[in-house]
Amino acid sequence: MFGGKIGAPELILILVVVILLFGAKKLPDMARSLGKSARILKSEAKAMKDDKSSAPADPPAPRRSPPRSAPSRPPPAT
């Protein structure tokens, strides 16, 4: 819709719409809540990344039984 470019006019329009929808009194609370959510998301993402790096890179391969040996002589021809 915007061609991938959001400039100042688009941001101003979005800000005006948000103010009209939610009112100026609720905006500080919403911004605070959004900041908390972003902080929590960031810390959880970091914790997941740390968990992945501490896990072993490759799990050990399951052991396989040795293959059965083939019969030493072919079956008799009929």
SULDA-V19937 format. One record per residue. N is the residue number from 1. RES is the residue in one small letter. OMEGA is omega in degrees with one decimal (none if undefined). Layout:
N:RES:OMEGA / N:RES:OMEGA
//
This chain:
1:m:179.2 / 2:f:-178.9 / 3:g:178.8 / 4:g:-178.9 / 5:k:176.1 / 6:i:-178.5 / 7:g:-178.5 / 8:a:-179.6 / 9:p:179.6 / 10:e:178.9 / 11:l:177.8 / 12:i:178.8 / 13:l:178.5 / 14:i:179.2 / 15:l:178.8 / 16:v:-180.0 / 17:v:179.4 / 18:v:179.1 / 19:i:179.3 / 20:l:-177.9 / 21:l:-171.6 / 22:f:-178.8 / 23:g:-175.6 / 24:a:-177.7 / 25:k:-177.1 / 26:k:-175.0 / 27:l:178.9 / 28:p:177.7 / 29:d:179.2 / 30:m:179.6 / 31:a:178.6 / 32:r:179.6 / 33:s:178.5 / 34:l:177.6 / 35:g:177.4 / 36:k:-179.4 / 37:s:179.4 / 38:a:179.0 / 39:r:179.4 / 40:i:179.6 / 41:l:-179.6 / 42:k:-179.5 / 43:s:178.1 / 44:e:178.5 / 45:a:178.4 / 46:k:179.2 / 47:a:178.1 / 48:m:179.7 / 49:k:178.0 / 50:d:178.3 / 51:d:-179.8 / 52:k:-177.9 / 53:s:179.6 / 54:s:178.6 / 55:a:178.5 / 56:p:-176.1 / 57:a:-179.5 / 58:d:175.8 / 59:p:-179.4 / 60:p:-179.6 / 61:a:178.6 / 62:p:179.6 / 63:r:178.8 / 64:r:177.3 / 65:s:-179.7 / 66:p:-178.8 / 67:p:177.8 / 68:r:179.2 / 69:s:179.3 / 70:a:177.7 / 71:p:-175.3 / 72:s:177.9 / 73:r:-178.8 / 74:p:178.3 / 75:p:-178.9 / 76:p:179.6 / 77:a:179.0 / 78:t:none
//
